[in-house]
């Protein structure tokens, strides 16, 4: 992988017509975002890639020491804004209305011809997680949201980084029903935040170490349920809760690859001292114990 330099990166931004520039500190931060280098490579010729670059940079709009506008006074916030809604992997943000009026169902439109991607998304919504039984609720503070969409005919899923109130890294799963062709009602999504104690079991299934996992008694009323099963060529996920439509979505091998990476990253955050090999070894031992139960 080619190492990004400050001069070449800012020159590419200028050539692509993007007014934003990076400092050394900013370059170090965005270089950690998996999609940034690839999006930067194609942003001069591909509109979607250009939007992706702007969206990633927009996350640092309040940190002018990292990202700033070309020839703008020091400390001035950036002017470029990310696209209102594109194919990046985040449910649509909630919009605030200044006047009272009837609210139509908010829908997100997706382009099924474009593959789902895993990126840090500045427009991801604030967390609204319900507390699982015996679990913890997340902080209300803003975080860097990273996730991956999976689209089905009748419903869609969004796997995302999340954090409990106690500071444990975990994964939240959102499910939304289809309201029209390629449109999903994220305003009435079903969300399950996986507890830290259940995270290894779900990860073991995603890594093919266990055939399936079923989580139950989640949510304030203990009616939320999540089932993930390995069916060989693909995975199958089913979510349900009281007074909510059942969500069932097949997950392709390509999507499983992206989701697996999310789980591994969160497990490593909880035990960074043992490294990736230590986490994977621990995961195999965990699965072996569950098979003997």
KAJOQUI-V267625 format. One record per pair of residues at least 24 apart in sequence whose ideal C-beta (glycine too) atoms are under 7 Angstrom apart, sorted by the first residue. I is the first residue (numbers start at 1). J is the second residue. If there is no record, write none. Layout:
# KAJOQUI-V267625
I/J, I/J
This chain:
# KAJOQUI-V267625
1/37, 4/31, 4/37, 9/40, 12/40, 12/43, 12/44, 15/44, 16/43, 16/44, 16/50, 18/50, 18/53, 18/54, 18/80, 19/69, 19/70, 19/79, 19/80, 20/57, 20/67, 20/69, 20/78, 20/80, 21/68, 21/70, 22/67, 23/65, 23/66, 25/65, 25/66, 26/60, 26/66, 26/67, 29/60, 29/66, 30/56, 30/57, 33/119, 33/120, 34/118, 35/117, 35/119, 48/86, 48/87, 51/83, 51/86, 52/88, 52/119, 54/80, 54/82, 55/82, 55/83, 55/88, 55/121, 55/122, 56/119, 56/120, 58/82, 58/122, 59/120, 59/122, 59/144, 82/122, 82/123, 87/111, 87/114, 88/117, 88/119, 88/121, 89/116, 89/117, 89/118, 89/119, 89/121, 89/147, 89/148, 89/149, 90/121, 90/123, 90/124, 90/145, 90/147, 91/125, 91/158, 91/174, 91/186, 91/189, 92/186, 93/123, 93/125, 94/125, 105/179, 105/185, 105/187, 106/186, 106/187, 107/179, 107/180, 107/183, 107/184, 107/185, 108/183, 108/184, 108/186, 109/182, 109/183, 110/151, 110/182, 112/151, 112/182, 116/148, 116/149, 116/150, 116/151, 116/255, 118/146, 118/147, 118/148, 118/258, 118/261, 118/262, 119/146, 120/144, 120/145, 120/146, 121/145, 127/162, 128/191, 129/162, 129/172, 129/191, 129/193, 130/191, 130/219, 130/220, 131/220, 132/193, 132/195, 132/218, 132/219, 133/217, 133/218, 133/222, 134/195, 135/164, 135/193, 135/195, 136/164, 136/165, 136/166, 137/164, 137/165, 138/162, 138/163, 138/164, 138/165, 138/193, 139/163, 139/165, 148/255, 148/258, 148/259, 148/262, 150/249, 150/251, 150/255, 152/249, 152/250, 153/178, 154/178, 155/247, 155/248, 155/249, 156/184, 156/249, 157/237, 157/249, 159/259, 159/262, 161/262, 161/266, 162/193, 164/196, 168/196, 168/270, 169/266, 169/269, 169/270, 170/194, 170/196, 170/199, 170/266, 171/199, 171/262, 171/263, 171/266, 173/226, 173/239, 175/239, 175/247, 177/245, 177/247, 190/239, 190/241, 190/244, 190/247, 192/218, 192/224, 192/226, 192/239, 196/270, 199/266, 199/267, 200/283, 200/286, 201/290, 202/228, 202/263, 203/263, 203/267, 203/283, 204/283, 204/286, 204/287, 205/230, 206/256, 206/259, 206/260, 206/263, 207/260, 207/283, 209/283, 209/284, 209/287, 210/287, 210/290
